[in-house]
Amino acid sequence: MTGFDLLAIILSITLAIFLILAIILTIYLIRIVRQVQTVMNQAESTVDLIKSSVKSLTSVGIPRSAFRFFTELLSKKSEMHSKGKKSK
C-alpha cells in the first residue's frame, strides 16, 4: 500500500463522514423549517382573529361612544334642569 492509497482512503473516509453529517443536518434543518412554518401559520391566524375582533369592536364602539356621549349630554342637561327648578 503506497502513501497515495493511504491518503485516498483517509480522504474518502473524511468525505463520507462529512456527507453523513450534511445529510443529518439537512434533515434537522427541514424539521426546523416545518416547525417555523407551523408557528408562522398559527401566528398569522391569530393576527387575523385579532384583526377581525378589533374591526368588530370598532364598528360597535362608534355607536357605543355616540350613545355614551348623548347619555352624558342628557344627564348633564337633566342635572342643569333639576338645579334650575330647585333655585326657583
C-alpha positions as CSV (number, residue, x, y, z in Angstrom):
1,M,0.0,0.0,0.0
2,T,1.5,3.3,-1.1
3,G,1.2,6.7,0.5
4,F,-1.1,7.7,-2.3
5,D,-3.5,4.8,-1.5
6,L,-3.4,5.7,2.2
7,L,-4.2,9.3,1.5
8,A,-7.1,8.4,-0.8
9,I,-8.6,6.1,1.9
10,I,-8.3,8.9,4.6
11,L,-9.8,11.4,2.2
12,S,-12.6,9.0,1.3
13,I,-13.5,8.4,5.0
14,T,-13.4,12.1,5.8
15,L,-15.7,12.9,2.9
16,A,-18.0,10.1,3.9
17,I,-18.2,11.4,7.4
18,F,-18.9,15.0,6.1
19,L,-21.6,13.6,3.8
20,I,-23.3,11.8,6.6
21,L,-23.2,14.9,8.8
22,A,-24.5,17.0,5.9
23,I,-27.5,14.7,5.4
24,I,-28.2,14.6,9.2
25,L,-28.0,18.4,9.4
26,T,-30.2,18.8,6.3
27,I,-32.9,16.6,7.9
28,Y,-32.8,18.7,11.1
29,L,-33.0,21.8,9.0
30,I,-36.1,20.6,7.2
31,R,-37.7,19.7,10.5
32,I,-36.9,23.2,11.9
33,V,-38.3,24.9,8.8
34,R,-41.5,22.9,9.1
35,Q,-41.9,23.9,12.7
36,V,-41.3,27.5,11.9
37,Q,-43.9,27.3,9.1
38,T,-46.4,25.9,11.6
39,V,-45.7,28.6,14.1
40,M,-45.9,31.3,11.4
41,N,-49.3,29.9,10.2
42,Q,-50.6,29.9,13.8
43,A,-49.4,33.4,14.3
44,E,-51.0,34.5,11.1
45,S,-54.3,33.0,12.0
46,T,-54.1,34.6,15.5
47,V,-53.3,38.0,13.9
48,D,-56.3,37.6,11.6
49,L,-58.5,36.7,14.5
50,I,-57.4,39.7,16.5
51,K,-57.8,42.0,13.4
52,S,-61.4,40.8,12.9
53,S,-62.1,41.2,16.6
54,V,-60.8,44.7,16.6
55,K,-62.7,45.6,13.5
56,S,-65.9,44.3,15.0
57,L,-65.2,46.2,18.2
58,T,-64.5,49.4,16.4
59,S,-67.7,49.0,14.4
60,V,-69.6,48.5,17.7
61,G,-67.5,51.1,19.5
62,I,-68.5,54.0,17.4
63,P,-72.3,53.7,18.1
64,R,-71.5,53.0,21.7
65,S,-69.4,56.1,22.1
66,A,-72.1,58.2,20.4
67,F,-74.6,56.6,22.8
68,R,-72.4,57.4,25.7
69,F,-72.0,61.0,24.5
70,F,-75.7,61.5,24.2
71,T,-76.5,59.9,27.6
72,E,-73.8,62.1,29.3
73,L,-75.3,65.1,27.5
74,L,-78.8,64.2,28.6
75,S,-77.7,63.6,32.2
76,K,-75.9,67.0,32.3
77,K,-79.0,68.6,30.8
78,S,-81.2,66.9,33.4
79,E,-78.9,68.0,36.2
80,M,-78.9,71.5,34.9
81,H,-82.7,71.4,34.6
82,S,-83.1,70.0,38.1
83,K,-80.8,72.6,39.6
84,G,-82.7,75.3,37.8
85,K,-86.0,74.1,39.3
86,K,-84.5,74.0,42.8
87,S,-83.2,77.5,42.7
88,K,-86.7,78.9,41.6
